Each structure stands twice: as structure tokens, then as C-alpha cells.
Amino acid sequence: MNERIKVLLVEDNVADSTLILEVFENEKIMADVTVVRDGVEAIEFLKKQGVYVDRSEDKTPDMVILDLNLPRMDGRELLRQIKNDPTLETIPVVILTTSAAEEDVNSTYKLGANCYVTKPLDLDHFVDIVKAIDKFWFSAVRFPHDK
């Protein structure tokens, strides 16, 4: 795939978001990543509101990588809002979180998550997970472009 993918990374942990961005850069992943720190900021970004009103001409992200445990609005509520909004519902959402709880896995799939990945504690395995996201989502998947 030669086209750059637009990704919204919703992650409040600075170390995790920095690591993800470093892997994207080191692996030359063809993605433009915007990082927001909570669900409220993510909704404003996606709906081009608040401080993001000036980006009204920017394309909606092709994908959201979403942590569940966020301040202000958690990832579950953000996922619910994305999947219940006709203008956003086709955006694939990859859950990337520390929670391995079956309840979280089941509930996020019911809300419309496209993928659920538990963040590993081991640095090398974390890097491998981000590379696997690249291999599948950015190399093999076709994204909807009717947004």
C-alpha cells in the first residue's frame, strides 16, 4: 500500500504513545499519527470541534488505536460514540490496552471494536505487537473511504 494511513492514537500514557510513534518511525510505517490524551479530546478531533475546528478540511482518520483506561471519557464510551455516529461508524477501531479482562474484551467487541490487543509488559513484545498491527492493518486491510 503506497498511500499513507491517517491514524488517531488515543493514549494517555506518554511512554506508550512515544514507544508506538518510535516503532512507526523505525519501521517506516506509512502512517500519519495524531495523538490525543483522552476521549473528550478524541471526539473533538473526530468531529472537528473545539481546538480542532480549524482542521475542518482535514480527512477523517482511517483508523483509531484506542486505550480503554482514559481520563475524562474512557475508551468504552468513546468507542460507543464512534460506532453510534453515522459519520464515524465505519472507522476501524483497534483496542490496545493493558486490560486482559474477558469483560472488557467482550464488551468492546459488542460495542463494535474491530480488534482487541492487550499491551504486553515486555518491551520487545510490545514492539512486536505494534509491528503486527502494521503488518495486518497497514499492509493487508482496505479502509473505507466514504467518510
C-alpha positions in Angstrom: 0.0 0.0 0.0 1.6 3.3 -1.1 -0.9 5.7 0.5 -0.2 7.0 4.0 -2.8 5.9 6.5 -4.2 8.5 8.9 -4.3 7.2 12.5 -5.8 8.7 15.6 -3.9 7.3 18.6 -6.0 7.8 21.8 -3.5 7.1 24.6 -2.9 8.9 27.9 0.3 7.1 28.8 3.1 9.3 27.3 5.6 6.4 27.4 3.3 4.1 25.5 2.4 6.7 22.9 6.1 7.6 22.5 7.0 4.0 22.0 4.3 3.5 19.4 5.4 6.5 17.5 9.1 5.4 17.6 8.2 1.9 16.3 6.2 3.6 13.5 9.2 5.7 12.6 11.8 3.0 13.0 9.8 0.5 10.9 9.0 3.2 8.3 5.2 2.5 8.7 3.3 4.6 6.2 1.1 6.4 8.7 0.4 9.9 9.9 -0.4 9.6 13.5 -2.2 12.2 15.7 -2.0 11.6 19.4 -4.8 12.7 21.8 -4.8 12.0 25.5 -8.4 11.3 26.4 -11.9 10.5 25.0 -13.1 14.1 25.1 -10.2 15.3 23.0 -10.7 12.4 20.6 -14.3 13.2 20.0 -13.4 16.9 19.4 -10.7 15.8 16.9 -13.1 13.4 15.1 -15.9 15.8 14.9 -13.6 18.8 14.2 -14.8 20.8 17.2 -13.2 22.9 19.9 -9.5 23.4 19.3 -9.8 21.2 16.2 -12.4 23.3 14.4 -9.7 24.7 12.1 -8.9 21.3 10.7 -12.4 21.0 9.1 -10.8 20.4 5.7 -8.6 17.5 7.1 -9.6 14.0 6.2 -11.2 11.9 8.9 -8.7 9.3 10.3 -8.6 5.9 8.6 -8.2 4.1 11.9 -8.4 4.7 15.7 -6.0 3.0 18.0 -7.7 3.2 21.4 -6.7 2.7 25.0 -9.6 1.8 27.3 -8.5 3.5 30.5 -8.5 7.2 29.8 -9.3 10.3 31.8 -12.4 12.4 31.3 -14.1 9.9 28.9 -12.9 6.3 28.9 -12.3 4.3 25.8 -15.5 2.3 26.1 -17.6 5.4 26.0 -15.5 6.8 23.1 -16.0 3.6 21.2 -19.7 3.7 21.8 -19.9 7.3 20.5 -17.8 6.5 17.4 -19.9 3.4 16.5 -23.2 5.2 17.1 -22.3 8.2 14.9 -23.2 7.6 11.2 -20.2 9.9 10.1 -17.7 7.9 12.2 -19.1 4.4 12.4 -17.0 2.9 9.6 -13.7 3.9 11.1 -11.9 0.7 12.3 -11.1 0.9 16.0 -8.2 -1.2 17.4 -8.3 -1.5 21.1 -4.7 -1.5 22.5 -4.9 -1.6 26.3 -3.4 -3.1 29.5 -6.7 -4.9 30.4 -6.9 -8.6 29.7 -10.3 -8.9 31.4 -12.8 -11.0 29.5 -15.5 -8.5 30.3 -13.5 -5.7 28.5 -12.8 -7.9 25.5 -16.5 -9.0 25.2 -18.0 -5.6 25.9 -15.7 -3.7 23.4 -16.5 -6.2 20.6 -20.2 -5.8 21.4 -19.7 -2.0 21.0 -18.1 -2.5 17.6 -14.4 -2.8 18.2 -12.6 -4.3 15.2 -9.7 -5.8 17.1 -8.6 -6.2 20.8 -4.9 -6.4 21.7 -3.6 -6.5 25.3 -0.4 -4.4 25.8 2.4 -6.7 26.9 4.6 -5.7 29.8 7.8 -6.8 28.0 9.3 -4.1 25.7 10.3 -6.4 22.9 6.8 -8.0 22.8 5.2 -4.5 22.8 7.3 -3.6 19.8 6.3 -6.9 18.1 2.6 -6.1 18.8 2.9 -2.7 17.1 4.7 -4.3 14.1 1.9 -6.9 13.9 -0.7 -4.1 13.8 1.4 -2.6 10.9 1.6 -5.9 9.0 -2.1 -6.6 9.2 -3.9 -3.2 9.3 -1.5 -1.1 7.2 -0.4 -3.7 4.7 -3.3 -6.0 4.1 -6.5 -4.2 5.1 -8.5 -2.0 2.8 -10.1 1.0 4.5 -13.4 2.6 3.7 -13.2 5.9 2.0 -16.7 7.1 2.1 -16.2 9.3 5.2 
